[in-house]
Amino acid sequence: MIGLITSLDDAPVVEAFVEECGSQLVVLDSLEAGNITELTAVYAATPAMVELAETLQHKLGLRASGAGSVQQRTQRFNQQCALGPVSIPQATLIASETGLAEFVRAQSLPVVVRPVAIGDADKAVLLRHDSEVGSAYRDLANISGEVFAAPWMSGERYSVDLVTFAGRPLVADMRKLRIDEIKGQLLLRHRVSVHDGDPIAESLAAIAFRAVEAIGIVSGAAHVDVVVNADRIYVEEIVCAPRPFHLGVDAAFTAYSHSFHHLLVEALVRSDDFDRRFVRKPRRNRETLACAPLRVFSARDAVSFAGLRFVRRLPGFHSFVRAQSAGKPLSFGSIVGTVSFVSTDAASIMNSLTVLHEMEETDVLFDENAEIVG
Amino acid sequence: MVGAGPSGIAALRALVDSSSVQTITLVDPIEPGFGNAFGERCAADPHLMCNSVAGVTWIDAHRDEDFISYLVDRGWPVLWEDHMPRYLFGQYCRQRYKEACADAAEAGIQVHYVRGWVESVRRSGDGYLLTLRDRMEPLTASDVLLCTGLDVPQVPPLLKSHADHHRLIHGSYPASKLRKLPSNSKVLVIGLRSSGQDAMLALSHSGHTVVMTSPSGRLSAVRSKIRQALGRHLDANALSTLNPEDADFEEKIARIVSDAVTSAGDGLPVLEQVSLQSDQLARLRDEVALAEEGKARWADLIFDTVNALNELVSPWPEEIRRRVLPKGYNVLTRYINSLPLLYGQRLLNSINSGLVSVSSYYPECVSPDDLGWNVKWADGREERFDYILAATGFHFPRFPVDENRAIRIAHAGDIRPNERLPEITLNLRLRLSDDSEPERIWLVGAATNARNLFAHVAWVSAQQSRSIAAEIDIAAEAVV
């Protein structure tokens, strides 16, 4: 019996596990849940559950991740320390508002502040002046008053999505990210696939492999966030469980003929099949895949989603996976769902993404009275 | 082909359909199809609409209503008279680019795309060398099509000495840059035409306060929906016989247009279709009301007027064009570049909300400091603004020649002292001097603006492209 630990019923990886394991799967949401003695493996379905999954594995005497402490996989500061030369310089833990203000003053770059522990729906706040510190600190500090702070490194941002089995990592996906600062918050706008032949792909894979080794991931998921600028490459964060984006996995199948989630499940429950993939690696050349979380940016709560008809007519549109039920009021920054695009025409996809973001920002998506045809 | 925006794709389509071309290379810093005006920079905001109705928007002169056909293919409910979001036109051109490439491959024509900027074109043997920015190796071509469009915003003379000031915003695009201004900014928008309207929309949507002005102080007219009524009202034959040297030329042209407007209105007199109010706000209100009532029927003449005027004016010698055209140009552009009703209503609503006003005066002088601008109006008032936005449109392309006969890809605001502008022949070729043959260099779209009126309009490019492709065919056959 496989135990899958999740606090989110609709975490996208659950579906992939259910498809593969069926009655052999038990979904847990706490240490006490389920018939623990029958479990043969325990996995975290979301980042917030990594610590609990590892605790259960240890308690049951199951194979846990390898060397390196759980803290390196769940706590931002410990992780940065373990990453050594590819870590973000000056990253630190701060335990007071005054300390954070001093840190912001001392940096020549903007400072990004995040929660100490890697969670499911992490906020990231960008600070440029010590006057902005108060609300960010109050919003993000944990019960012992700590926040994680680091300089915001400029550069291109990528996510390398790895599936590791028996200490061998495999690149399942690689995306270029657009992250915008909107009202002080850092928000992911979209992720666009990086093809195998892209000149950056090899160095991104190499640094991601080193990073998962450094924090001791032997088995399971790892999203390695990388910043590339003119000087060097940094690893900004490694998330050691499937991210809870509401991804359309079928869009990934259309684009690549595999999905990160299905490769992960394959590695964990059908390892013989997964082993074959090290001989003929999964490819990302046929089409360009882009996913964009749709967000509410209007000043008022959004209820209608009338503008989805415009989104569905954008070139390359593949699918929309809803994250919130229709009619539920949504506030600033909320994610309504994820739009996926697949096309051989990368330029059209980039155009569609730009128009999509304009639709989000100008409220066309959420205003049932919006008129764009005259 | 230098430039691969809509006019470039119109030319590509025509060349692929012609028989003589073997290899086509498109050079543009932007991926082919979208261009600057209809790509991510200028057109991504879905509120920005095409100024032409869908029914007269196409880049293939052999396929009327081609844009509508594309929209229907993509599931849009669309009528001939609809104004569609501008980004859709860019996407349409991209789609037609891909189709033209596929057709070219089938016909054995090679199409290459080079991402880059062509800086100059120079004759070399039987063909031309094209020098690209940041690239050592020039491109070679037997024939060159210059299809460059509008991408450098104009700076009004009032602001030229402050062009580098950090609180001067150059151009209205992308709209997202205007939304990112600090909350509740007060912005002086200089320019009342399309760019100014777009800026007003983005700024007022974001809650900023906007004062709009221009040297002429005239807003564009507001029009009713254009009906499918081509070629019915304007007496193009009468127009084509007019002689610009005739003493009664202006009176005659006014009579032809007046008759056409009355005919378009099914007998409704001109004065009941337009407003002559001198106050701009009162005039805007009048014109929105007329358009809402469907009385601004002069709108049905726009397509025919552009075509007929180009037929009339293009053959005129440059000296006559320079002397005669300015007399009617302001009135003409006010109606040809008129606002679709939805735009007019948005402008009026913004004015009524108090966020937008249109100044009756133009600034006498402006002086910036670190936090904004002091503006002295012509009536003596002084007013403070956080930003000034230069929204006076784009420079049109120009192709100046230096003493070494190198043709530079430039624009009207960038002519150097050692350069002169070559003639654009009637068939849109460049001729470098009076005693030389026209070059095998053709101009398409906005690039022909020094010769053709409203040259940036898509259907004009489409018509030009077919003529040019036919001419290249004939020239190639002659060589054979």
Boltz contact constraints between the chains, C-beta under 6 A:
constraints:
  - contact:
      token1: [A, 313]
      token2: [B, 74]
      max_distance: 6.0
  - contact:
      token1: [A, 313]
      token2: [B, 75]
      max_distance: 6.0
  - contact:
      token1: [A, 315]
      token2: [B, 91]
      max_distance: 6.0
  - contact:
      token1: [A, 347]
      token2: [B, 31]
      max_distance: 6.0
  - contact:
      token1: [A, 348]
      token2: [B, 94]
      max_distance: 6.0
  - contact:
      token1: [A, 351]
      token2: [B, 40]
      max_distance: 6.0
  - contact:
      token1: [A, 354]
      token2: [B, 40]
      max_distance: 6.0
  - contact:
      token1: [A, 354]
      token2: [B, 44]
      max_distance: 6.0
  - contact:
      token1: [A, 355]
      token2: [B, 44]
      max_distance: 6.0
  - contact:
      token1: [A, 355]
      token2: [B, 87]
      max_distance: 6.0
  - contact:
      token1: [A, 358]
      token2: [B, 44]
      max_distance: 6.0
  - contact:
      token1: [A, 358]
      token2: [B, 45]
      max_distance: 6.0
  - contact:
      token1: [A, 359]
      token2: [B, 46]
      max_distance: 6.0
  - contact:
      token1: [A, 364]
      token2: [B, 46]
      max_distance: 6.0
  - contact:
      token1: [A, 372]
      token2: [B, 46]
      max_distance: 6.0
  - contact:
      token1: [A, 372]
      token2: [B, 85]
      max_distance: 6.0
  - contact:
      token1: [A, 373]
      token2: [B, 82]
      max_distance: 6.0
  - contact:
      token1: [A, 373]
      token2: [B, 84]
      max_distance: 6.0
  - contact:
      token1: [A, 374]
      token2: [B, 49]
      max_distance: 6.0
  - contact:
      token1: [A, 374]
      token2: [B, 83]
      max_distance: 6.0
  - contact:
      token1: [A, 374]
      token2: [B, 340]
      max_distance: 6.0
  - contact:
      token1: [A, 374]
      token2: [B, 342]
      max_distance: 6.0
